[in-house]
Amino acid sequence: MIRDWKSSDNVAIAELEKKCFSYPWNYDMVCETQVQNNFCGVVAVIGEKVVGYAGAIFAMDIADIALVAVDPEFRRQKIAESAVKALIDKLIEKEIEKIFLEVRVSNLPARSLYKKVGFQEIGIRKNYYEDAEDAIVMALVVGSEN
Ligand SMILES: CC(C)(COP(=O)(O)OP(=O)(O)OC[C@H]1O[C@@H](n2cnc3c(N)ncnc32)[C@H](O)[C@@H]1OP(=O)(O)O)[C@@H](O)C(=O)NCCC(=O)NCCS
């Protein structure tokens, strides 16, 4: 089930960050972002357990997807796809017209996921990550012209 991301999910999400990333967001970073008015997020739950999440920061009609991951034990079940699609729908409700994100060049699963839900690769940010890996910038236009 996909539902809105609540502040009570932040502990579980910070734990998943540790499981899923070599440079995870810590609990304080997750909370500071999630509490903002310009944050929009969803979580995937199985029973009571948070197994995935997708979150974006927005301003005016532009959003940036900042957080996406699925528990390694629950991957390849379309959980990320469902979560990202649900997040996009919520952003459209907020009259967002363009959605951007950055993804590691080496992260082929995530690049494939984002292409599948409609994003296009539009550029590269050199040395974007802590370890100097480049980021691919991806964009999705969801405005009224679509
Ligand atoms: C990327 C990630 C979120 C995908 O989660 P998931 O729930 O397993 O993905 P889904 O099952 O929804 O897959 C949807 C699509 O993504 C792509 N995909 C997902 N995992 C993939 C893999 N291991 N290899 C290739 N493509 C993959 C495929 O296009 C897939 O569609 P398909 O099943 O029809 O082939 C997950 O691997 C993850 O948490 N990775 C670590 C954190 C991360 O990299 N987050 C993104 C940061 S930008």
The ligand as a Tripos MOL2 file, in Angstrom:
@<TRIPOS>MOLECULE
LIG
   48    50     1     0     0
SMALL
NO_CHARGES

@<TRIPOS>ATOM
      1 C1         16.3190    1.7760   -7.5380 C.3       1 LIG1
      2 C2         15.3220    1.1150   -6.5540 C.3       1 LIG1
      3 C3         14.5890    2.2130   -5.7950 C.3       1 LIG1
      4 C4         14.3300    0.2790   -7.3650 C.3       1 LIG1
      5 O1         13.3590   -0.2550   -6.4370 O.3       1 LIG1
      6 P1         12.4490   -1.5200   -6.8050 P.3       1 LIG1
      7 O2         11.2370   -1.4710   -5.9460 O.co2     1 LIG1
      8 O3         13.2530   -2.7620   -6.7660 O.co2     1 LIG1
      9 O4         12.0570   -1.2180   -8.3200 O.3       1 LIG1
     10 P2         10.7490   -1.7270   -9.0970 P.3       1 LIG1
     11 O5         10.5120   -3.1600   -8.7890 O.co2     1 LIG1
     12 O6          9.6260   -0.7780   -8.8580 O.co2     1 LIG1
     13 O7         11.2570   -1.6140  -10.5960 O.3       1 LIG1
     14 C5         10.6950   -0.7110  -11.5430 C.3       1 LIG1
     15 C6         11.6410   -0.5990  -12.7220 C.3       1 LIG1
     16 O8         12.9130   -0.1140  -12.2900 O.3       1 LIG1
     17 C7         13.9630   -0.7580  -13.0350 C.3       1 LIG1
     18 N1         14.7650   -1.5870  -12.1330 N.ar      1 LIG1
     19 C8         14.5740   -1.7820  -10.8110 C.ar      1 LIG1
     20 N2         15.5580   -2.5670  -10.3090 N.ar      1 LIG1
     21 C9         16.3690   -2.8660  -11.3350 C.ar      1 LIG1
     22 C10        17.5760   -3.6290  -11.4500 C.ar      1 LIG1
     23 N3         18.1290   -4.2490  -10.3910 N.pl3     1 LIG1
     24 N4         18.1670   -3.7080  -12.6580 N.ar      1 LIG1
     25 C11        17.6450   -3.0980  -13.7310 C.ar      1 LIG1
     26 N5         16.4920   -2.3470  -13.6980 N.ar      1 LIG1
     27 C12        15.8810   -2.2370  -12.5120 C.ar      1 LIG1
     28 C13        13.2570   -1.6060  -14.0790 C.3       1 LIG1
     29 O9         13.0230   -0.7740  -15.2070 O.3       1 LIG1
     30 C14        11.9510   -1.9200  -13.3780 C.3       1 LIG1
     31 O10        10.9300   -2.2390  -14.2770 O.3       1 LIG1
     32 P3         10.6860   -3.8120  -14.6430 P.3       1 LIG1
     33 O11        10.4580   -4.5030  -13.3340 O.co2     1 LIG1
     34 O12         9.4690   -3.7920  -15.5230 O.co2     1 LIG1
     35 O13        11.9460   -4.2930  -15.3020 O.co2     1 LIG1
     36 C15        16.0680    0.1800   -5.5670 C.3       1 LIG1
     37 O14        16.9300   -0.6760   -6.2920 O.3       1 LIG1
     38 C16        16.8670    0.8910   -4.5050 C.2       1 LIG1
     39 O15        16.3600    1.2360   -3.4350 O.2       1 LIG1
     40 N6         18.1730    1.1240   -4.7720 N.am      1 LIG1
     41 C17        19.0710    1.7700   -3.7810 C.3       1 LIG1
     42 C18        18.6780    3.1890   -3.5240 C.3       1 LIG1
     43 C19        18.6990    4.0180   -4.7990 C.2       1 LIG1
     44 O16        19.5520    3.8580   -5.6450 O.2       1 LIG1
     45 N7         17.7240    4.9500   -4.9030 N.am      1 LIG1
     46 C20        17.6140    5.8530   -6.0310 C.3       1 LIG1
     47 C21        18.5050    7.0070   -5.8200 C.3       1 LIG1
     48 S1         18.4390    8.1570   -7.1870 S.3       1 LIG1
@<TRIPOS>BOND
     1     1     2 1
     2     2     3 1
     3     2     4 1
     4     2    36 1
     5     4     5 1
     6     5     6 1
     7     6     7 2
     8     6     8 1
     9     6     9 1
    10     9    10 1
    11    10    11 2
    12    10    12 1
    13    10    13 1
    14    13    14 1
    15    14    15 1
    16    15    16 1
    17    15    30 1
    18    16    17 1
    19    17    18 1
    20    17    28 1
    21    18    19 ar
    22    18    27 ar
    23    19    20 ar
    24    20    21 ar
    25    21    22 ar
    26    21    27 ar
    27    22    23 1
    28    22    24 ar
    29    24    25 ar
    30    25    26 ar
    31    26    27 ar
    32    28    29 1
    33    28    30 1
    34    30    31 1
    35    31    32 1
    36    32    33 2
    37    32    34 1
    38    32    35 1
    39    36    37 1
    40    36    38 1
    41    38    39 2
    42    38    40 1
    43    40    41 1
    44    41    42 1
    45    42    43 1
    46    43    44 2
    47    43    45 1
    48    45    46 1
    49    46    47 1
    50    47    48 1
@<TRIPOS>SUBSTRUCTURE
     1 LIG1         1 GROUP 0 **** ****
